[in-house]
Amino acid sequence: MATYTFTLLEQQDITNAFNTGPQNIGDPGNHVPFYTTMSTILSTDTGLGAPDANAEVLPVRIWFDGATKVNEGAGVFSTLIREYTQTQGELHWDRRFSDFQSTTSISEIQEASNQVARNAKDDVVNNLWVLQSINDIANNDANGVGEILFEFVLNDTINSLSPLNPAGQNAAWSGTLLFSSFDDPDNPDVTVDETADRVLAGIGNDTIFGDADRDYIVVRAVDTVYDVLKPLI
């Protein structure tokens, strides 16, 4: 668990921001205000230092930065994650998920992203307003993508291999690309700070995705998949 507890004022700001977005499945809109508020709170120094000066809080703040753009459908990381998800739809069901919406309708891709936000908000509230860790987000909140898009299919590789989550729906989840980019215990030269540089570079430039950044993400994702499959080889 990340070591930060939201103040009463911050709790109200988070609640207000979340309430501006879609509350239920099927509601149109996005949760950019919620994600932005979370990121702002975690990066703002109110006199005692910014919460993300804590090494456990920093990757969570970085995740909220990236999730803001993904939920908004803007930037290279959004394109990468949404297209990865679309490819999984094509591989498993020979179709792409809907990704067009209006003021009165919502796409499947956006619904999945919004469910992640709903899970994240519920998680922090249920934990008495203590910030979740990056592992908590991966294990609990981000399951929203699987809940919406990747239902359990018998004998399909879309399912989780974890005995703790036998009906898990995240084997096809694009988070393998994002979460594998945080601190690498086997390589001290790859740190969360470097991840921050690359995420922020992607957020700040919607048209240029450098070869080094692309290689970094792909290599880390491949390493992660290899680590999972190695015991089975």
C-alpha positions as CSV (number, residue, x, y, z in Angstrom):
1,M,0.0,0.0,0.0
2,A,1.4,3.4,-1.0
3,T,2.1,5.6,2.1
4,Y,-0.3,8.5,1.5
5,T,-3.7,9.3,3.0
6,F,-5.8,12.0,1.4
7,T,-7.0,14.9,3.4
8,L,-10.7,15.7,3.9
9,L,-10.4,18.6,1.4
10,E,-8.6,16.3,-1.1
11,Q,-11.3,13.6,-0.6
12,Q,-14.0,16.2,-1.5
13,D,-12.1,17.4,-4.6
14,I,-11.7,13.8,-5.7
15,T,-15.4,13.0,-5.1
16,N,-16.5,16.2,-7.0
17,A,-14.2,15.4,-9.9
18,F,-15.4,11.8,-10.2
19,N,-19.0,12.9,-10.0
20,T,-18.7,15.0,-13.2
21,G,-18.0,11.8,-15.1
22,P,-20.1,8.7,-16.0
23,Q,-21.3,6.9,-12.9
24,N,-22.7,3.8,-14.4
25,I,-21.9,1.4,-17.2
26,G,-23.5,2.8,-20.4
27,D,-23.2,6.4,-19.3
28,P,-21.5,8.6,-22.0
29,G,-18.4,10.7,-21.2
30,N,-15.0,10.1,-19.6
31,H,-13.2,10.4,-16.3
32,V,-10.5,12.9,-17.3
33,P,-11.4,15.2,-14.4
34,F,-11.0,12.4,-11.9
35,Y,-7.7,11.2,-13.3
36,T,-6.4,14.8,-13.5
37,T,-7.4,15.6,-10.0
38,M,-5.6,12.5,-8.7
39,S,-2.4,13.4,-10.6
40,T,-2.5,17.0,-9.5
41,I,-3.0,16.1,-5.8
42,L,-0.1,13.6,-5.9
43,S,2.3,16.0,-7.5
44,T,1.4,19.2,-5.6
45,D,3.6,20.5,-2.7
46,T,1.3,21.9,0.0
47,G,4.1,22.7,2.3
48,L,5.3,19.3,3.4
49,G,6.6,18.2,0.1
50,A,4.7,16.7,-2.8
51,P,3.3,13.2,-2.1
52,D,5.1,11.8,-5.2
53,A,8.4,12.6,-3.6
54,N,7.7,9.2,-1.9
55,A,9.1,6.4,-4.0
56,E,6.0,4.3,-3.5
57,V,3.7,7.2,-4.6
58,L,5.6,8.2,-7.7
59,P,4.7,5.3,-9.9
60,V,1.1,5.7,-9.0
61,R,1.2,9.4,-9.9
62,I,2.8,8.5,-13.2
63,W,0.1,5.9,-13.9
64,F,-2.6,8.6,-13.3
65,D,-0.8,10.9,-15.7
66,G,-0.8,8.2,-18.4
67,A,-4.3,7.1,-17.6
68,T,-5.6,10.6,-18.1
69,K,-4.5,10.6,-21.7
70,V,-5.6,7.1,-22.3
71,N,-9.1,7.9,-20.9
72,E,-9.2,11.1,-23.0
73,G,-8.1,9.2,-26.1
74,A,-5.2,11.6,-26.7
75,G,-1.5,11.0,-27.2
76,V,0.8,8.2,-28.3
77,F,0.3,6.1,-25.2
78,S,-3.5,6.2,-25.7
79,T,-3.0,5.1,-29.4
80,L,-0.6,2.3,-28.3
81,I,-2.9,1.0,-25.6
82,R,-6.1,1.3,-27.6
83,E,-4.7,-0.3,-30.7
84,Y,-3.1,-3.1,-28.6
85,T,-6.6,-3.8,-27.2
86,Q,-8.2,-3.7,-30.7
87,T,-5.6,-6.2,-31.9
88,Q,-6.6,-8.6,-29.1
89,G,-10.3,-8.2,-30.2
90,E,-9.2,-9.2,-33.8
91,L,-7.1,-12.1,-32.6
92,H,-9.8,-13.6,-30.3
93,W,-13.1,-12.6,-31.9
94,D,-12.2,-11.5,-35.4
95,R,-13.6,-8.0,-34.8
96,R,-12.6,-4.6,-33.5
97,F,-14.2,-3.1,-30.5
98,S,-16.3,0.0,-31.1
99,D,-14.3,3.2,-30.5
100,F,-16.7,5.9,-31.6
101,Q,-19.0,7.8,-29.3
102,S,-21.2,10.9,-29.0
103,T,-22.8,12.9,-26.3
104,T,-25.5,10.2,-26.0
105,S,-23.5,7.0,-26.6
106,I,-20.3,5.4,-25.4
107,S,-17.9,3.0,-27.2
108,E,-16.7,-0.3,-25.8
109,I,-13.1,1.0,-25.6
110,Q,-14.2,4.1,-23.7
111,E,-16.4,2.0,-21.4
112,A,-13.5,-0.2,-20.4
113,S,-11.3,2.8,-19.7
114,N,-14.1,4.4,-17.6
115,Q,-14.5,1.2,-15.6
116,V,-10.9,1.4,-14.6
117,A,-11.5,4.8,-13.2
118,R,-14.6,3.6,-11.3
119,N,-12.5,0.8,-9.8
120,A,-9.7,3.1,-8.9
121,K,-12.0,5.5,-7.1
122,D,-13.9,2.7,-5.3
123,D,-10.6,1.1,-4.3
124,V,-9.2,4.3,-2.6
125,V,-12.6,5.0,-0.8
126,N,-12.8,1.4,0.4
127,N,-9.3,1.6,1.7
128,L,-10.3,4.6,3.9
129,W,-8.8,7.1,1.5
130,V,-5.3,5.6,1.6
131,L,-3.7,5.6,-1.8
132,Q,-3.4,2.3,-3.5
133,S,0.0,1.0,-4.6
134,I,0.9,0.4,-8.2
135,N,0.5,-3.3,-7.6
136,D,-3.0,-2.7,-6.2
137,I,-3.9,-0.8,-9.3
138,A,-2.7,-3.6,-11.5
139,N,-4.4,-6.3,-9.5
140,N,-7.7,-4.6,-8.7
141,D,-8.5,-1.4,-10.6
142,A,-7.2,-2.2,-14.0
143,N,-9.4,-5.4,-14.1
144,G,-12.0,-3.1,-15.4
145,V,-10.8,-3.6,-18.9
146,G,-11.3,-7.4,-18.6
147,E,-14.7,-6.9,-16.9
148,I,-16.0,-4.9,-20.0
149,L,-14.1,-6.4,-22.9
150,F,-12.6,-9.8,-22.2
151,E,-15.2,-12.1,-20.7
152,F,-14.1,-15.6,-19.7
153,V,-13.8,-18.0,-22.7
154,L,-13.2,-21.7,-22.0
155,N,-9.8,-22.8,-23.2
156,D,-9.0,-19.4,-24.7
157,T,-5.6,-17.8,-24.1
158,I,-7.4,-14.6,-23.2
159,N,-7.9,-16.0,-19.7
160,S,-5.4,-15.5,-16.8
161,L,-3.1,-18.4,-16.0
162,S,-3.0,-17.4,-12.3
163,P,-4.5,-20.0,-9.9
164,L,-5.6,-17.1,-7.8
165,N,-7.7,-15.7,-10.7
166,P,-8.7,-18.7,-12.8
167,A,-11.5,-16.8,-14.5
168,G,-9.3,-13.7,-14.9
169,Q,-9.8,-11.7,-18.0
170,N,-6.5,-9.8,-18.3
171,A,-4.2,-12.0,-20.3
172,A,-5.1,-9.8,-23.3
173,W,-4.8,-6.6,-21.3
174,S,-2.6,-3.8,-22.7
175,G,-1.4,-3.0,-19.2
176,T,1.4,-5.6,-19.7
177,L,3.0,-2.8,-21.7
178,L,2.5,0.0,-19.2
179,F,3.1,-1.8,-15.9
180,S,6.2,-3.6,-17.1
181,S,7.8,-0.2,-17.6
182,F,8.1,0.5,-13.9
183,D,11.2,-0.3,-11.7
184,D,13.0,-3.4,-13.0
185,P,14.4,-5.4,-10.0
186,D,16.9,-7.1,-12.3
187,N,18.2,-3.9,-13.8
188,P,18.9,-1.0,-11.4
189,D,19.7,1.2,-14.4
190,V,16.0,1.1,-15.3
191,T,14.2,3.2,-12.7
192,V,10.8,4.7,-12.2
193,D,12.3,8.0,-13.0
194,E,13.2,6.8,-16.4
195,T,9.7,5.5,-16.9
196,A,8.4,8.9,-15.9
197,D,10.6,10.6,-18.5
198,R,9.3,8.3,-21.2
199,V,5.6,8.5,-20.2
200,L,5.8,12.3,-20.0
201,A,7.6,12.5,-23.3
202,G,4.7,10.5,-24.8
203,I,2.1,12.7,-23.1
204,G,3.9,15.9,-24.2
205,N,4.2,15.0,-27.9
206,D,1.3,13.5,-29.7
207,T,3.1,12.9,-33.0
208,I,6.6,11.8,-32.2
209,F,7.3,8.4,-30.6
210,G,11.0,7.9,-30.7
211,D,12.7,4.7,-31.6
212,A,14.4,4.5,-28.2
213,D,11.1,4.9,-26.4
214,R,9.4,2.3,-28.6
215,D,12.2,-0.1,-28.2
216,Y,12.2,0.4,-24.4
217,I,8.5,-0.4,-24.1
218,V,8.6,-3.4,-26.4
219,V,11.7,-4.9,-24.7
220,R,10.2,-4.5,-21.3
221,A,6.9,-6.0,-22.4
222,V,8.8,-9.0,-24.0
223,D,10.8,-9.4,-20.8
224,T,7.7,-9.5,-18.7
225,V,6.0,-12.1,-20.9
226,Y,9.2,-14.2,-20.9
227,D,9.2,-14.1,-17.1
228,V,5.7,-15.4,-17.0
229,L,6.3,-18.2,-19.5
230,K,9.8,-19.2,-18.4
231,P,8.6,-21.6,-15.7
232,L,6.4,-23.4,-18.3
233,I,9.2,-23.8,-20.9
